[in-house]
């Protein structure tokens, strides 16, 4: 009888230990669910269903354990009352008393086995949750996601530095472009002014060339007129010489140019 009560006490202690573990696990689950919006938990929505289901199973098991514990205490209390009444009832025989004790032992054993199976189920659920929360898929997923986030941050930093360098280079190129545009505008203005000057010079030279051609034509005509006048004068002078001094003219004329009549005479 004492051994059975020791087993019952041990069982009740295990139930209290499991309830404390359930409470601690429930607190961890609540904290995990509260932090699910953090950057490291954004990829773990696939585990929420499992965690929620196990949490409900844990709570349900805890409730069932509490109810069974309550009913067990009530049953044990009732059995103890019956035993006390049987002890004080002189009409019951020893066999009836032993039958009642055996019946109470059977009830206690059944309750103990039921609670033991329930506690094992709860322990399995707790082990599953602890595996998920400590070293299971979530931890690996968190590690992978953390590494991915760190790599993404590194890439973002590198891209930011590259973008900053490109922006600086762009500003330099824009400044150079603005300077070149200003130089180009000044060069265009200067070239336009020089071109206008060259055009005026060409126009003036063309006018001078036209005038020069006109002067040359006029001077050619004048020169031709002078040549004609010179020729006429020479012819008139020669004619006058022949009229006034024919002998001098003949002597002055080469033999080949004299007339045959003059030679024979």
C-alpha positions in Angstrom: 0.0 0.0 0.0 2.8 2.4 0.9 4.6 1.6 -2.4 1.5 2.6 -4.4 1.3 5.9 -2.5 5.0 6.5 -3.2 4.4 5.8 -6.9 1.4 8.2 -6.8 3.6 10.9 -5.1 6.3 10.4 -7.7 3.8 10.6 -10.5 2.3 13.8 -9.0 5.9 15.3 -8.8 6.4 14.4 -12.5 3.2 16.0 -13.4 4.2 19.2 -11.6 7.6 19.1 -13.4 5.9 18.7 -16.8 3.5 21.5 -16.0 6.5 23.8 -15.1 8.3 22.7 -18.3 5.1 23.4 -20.3 4.8 26.8 -18.8 8.5 27.6 -19.6 8.0 26.3 -23.2 4.9 28.3 -23.6 6.7 31.4 -22.5 9.5 30.7 -25.1 6.9 30.1 -27.8 5.1 33.4 -27.0 8.5 35.2 -27.1 9.3 33.6 -30.4 5.9 34.5 -31.9 6.2 38.1 -30.6 9.6 38.4 -32.3 8.4 36.9 -35.6 8.3 40.3 -37.3 12.0 40.9 -36.7 14.3 40.8 -39.8 15.7 37.4 -38.9 12.2 35.8 -38.7 10.6 37.0 -41.8 11.3 33.7 -43.7 9.9 31.3 -41.1 6.2 31.6 -41.7 6.2 27.9 -42.8 7.0 26.9 -39.2 4.2 29.0 -37.6 1.6 26.4 -38.4 3.6 23.6 -36.8 4.5 25.7 -33.8 0.9 26.8 -33.4 -0.4 23.3 -33.7 2.1 21.9 -31.2 1.3 24.8 -28.9 -2.4 24.0 -29.0 -1.6 20.3 -28.4 0.6 21.3 -25.5 -2.0 23.5 -24.0 -4.7 20.8 -24.6 -2.5 18.2 -23.0 -1.8 20.5 -20.1 -5.5 21.1 -19.7 -6.2 17.4 -19.9 -3.4 16.7 -17.4 -4.8 19.3 -15.0 -8.3 17.9 -15.3 -7.1 14.3 -14.9 -5.0 15.4 -12.0 -8.0 17.0 -10.5 -10.2 14.0 -11.1 -7.5 11.7 -9.8 -7.3 13.7 -6.6 -11.0 13.7 -6.3 -11.2 9.9 -6.9 -8.4 9.2 -4.5 -10.1 11.4 -1.9 -13.4 9.6 -2.5 -11.6 6.2 -2.2 -9.9 7.4 1.0 -13.3 8.5 2.3 -14.8 5.1 1.4 -11.9 3.4 3.1 -12.3 5.5 6.2 -16.1 4.8 6.2 -15.4 1.1 5.7 -13.0 1.1 8.6 -15.6 2.5 10.8 -18.4 0.4 9.4 -18.6 -2.8 11.5 -21.0 -4.5 9.1 -18.3 -4.9 6.4 -16.3 -8.0 6.4 -12.6 -8.3 5.8 -13.1 -9.6 2.3 -15.3 -6.6 1.5 -12.7 -4.3 2.9 -9.9 -6.0 0.8 -12.1 -5.9 -2.3 -12.6 -2.2 -1.8 -8.8 -1.7 -1.4 -8.1 -3.7 -4.5 -10.7 -1.7 -6.4 -9.1 1.5 -5.3 -5.7 0.2 -6.3 -7.1 -0.7 -9.7 -8.5 2.8 -10.1 -5.2 4.4 -9.1 -3.3 2.2 -11.4 -5.6 3.0 -14.4 -5.3 6.7 -13.6 -1.5 6.4 -13.3 -1.2 4.6 -16.6 -3.4 7.1 -18.3 -1.5 10.0 -16.8 1.8 8.3 -17.7 0.8 7.9 -21.4 -0.4 11.5 -21.4 2.9 12.7 -19.9 4.9 10.7 -22.5 2.8 12.4 -25.3 3.5 15.8 -23.8 7.2 14.9 -23.5 7.3 14.0 -27.2 5.6 17.3 -28.1 8.0 19.2 -25.9 11.0 17.4 -27.4 9.7 18.3 -30.9 9.2 22.0 -30.0 12.6 22.2 -28.3 14.1 20.6 -31.4 12.5 23.3 -33.6 13.3 26.1 -31.3 16.9 25.1 -30.4 18.8 23.0 -33.0 16.2 22.3 -35.6 15.2 23.6 -39.0 14.4 27.1 -37.7 18.0 27.5 -36.3 19.5 26.4 -39.6 17.1 28.6 -41.5 17.9 31.5 -39.3 21.7 30.9 -39.8 21.2 30.7 -43.6 19.0 33.7 -43.6 21.4 35.6 -41.4 24.3 34.7 -43.7 22.2 35.7 -46.7 21.3 39.0 -45.1 24.9 39.7 -44.3 25.9 38.9 -47.9 23.1 41.2 -49.1 24.3 44.0 -46.7 27.8 43.6 -48.0 26.6 43.7 -51.6 24.5 46.7 -50.8 27.5 48.4 -49.2 29.6 47.7 -52.3 26.9 48.9 -54.6 26.5 52.0 -52.5 30.2 52.7 -52.8 30.1 52.1 -56.5 27.1 54.3 -56.9 28.8 57.1 -54.9 31.9 56.8 -57.1 29.7 56.8 -60.3 27.9 59.9 -59.0 31.2 61.6 -58.3 32.4 60.7 -61.8 29.1 61.8 -63.3 29.4 65.2 -61.5 33.0 65.5 -62.9 31.8 64.6 -66.4 28.9 67.1 -66.1 31.3 69.9 -65.0 33.7 69.0 -67.8 30.7 69.0 -70.3 29.6 72.4 -69.0 33.1 73.8 -69.3 33.4 72.4 -72.9 30.0 73.8 -73.8 31.1 77.2 -72.6 34.4 76.9 -74.5 32.5 75.7 -77.6 30.1 78.7 -77.4 33.0 81.1 -77.1 34.8 79.4 -80.0 31.7 79.6 -82.1 31.2 83.3 -81.4 34.9 84.0 -82.2 34.8 81.9 -85.3 31.6 83.5 -86.4 33.2 86.9 -85.9 36.3 85.9 -87.8 34.2 84.4 -90.6 32.3 87.6 -91.0 35.6 89.4 -91.2 36.9 87.0 -93.8 33.7 87.3 -95.8 34.0 91.1 -95.7 37.7 90.8 -96.8 36.8 88.4 -99.6 34.0 90.7 -100.8 36.4 93.6 -100.8 39.0 91.6 -102.6 36.4 90.4 -105.2 35.4 94.1 -105.8 39.1 95.1 -106.1 39.6 92.2 -108.5 36.6 93.2 -110.6 37.9 96.8 -110.7 41.4 95.5 -111.5 40.0 93.5 -114.4 38.2 96.6 -115.6 41.4 98.7 -115.3 43.4 96.0 -117.1 40.8 95.9 -119.9 40.8 99.6 -120.1 44.5 99.9 -120.0 44.7 97.1 -122.7 42.4 99.1 -124.9 44.4 102.2 -124.3 47.7 100.4 -125.0 46.2 99.0 -128.2 45.1 102.4 -129.2 48.6 103.7 -128.5 50.1 100.9 -130.6 47.7 101.7 -133.4 48.6 105.4 -133.2 52.3 104.5 -133.1 51.9 102.4 -136.2 50.0 105.1 -138.0 52.6 107.7 -137.1 55.4 105.4 -138.2 53.7 104.9 -141.5 53.1 108.6 -142.0 56.7 109.4 -141.1 57.9 106.8 -143.6 55.6 108.3 -146.3 56.9 111.7 -145.6 60.5 110.5 -145.9 59.8 109.0 -149.2 58.2 112.1 -150.5 60.8 114.5 -149.3 64.0 112.5 -149.6 63.5 109.7 -151.9 67.3 109.1 -152.5 68.0 108.9 -148.8 65.2 106.6 -148.4 66.5 104.4 -151.1 70.0 104.3 -149.7 68.6 103.7 -146.3 66.5 100.9 -147.6 68.2 97.5 -147.9 69.0 96.2 -151.4 66.7 93.4 -151.2 63.9 95.8 -150.5 64.5 98.1 -153.5 62.4 97.8 -156.7 64.0 96.2 -159.8 63.5 99.3 -161.9 65.5 101.4 -159.4 68.3 98.8 -159.4 68.6 98.7 -163.2 68.6 102.4 -163.6 
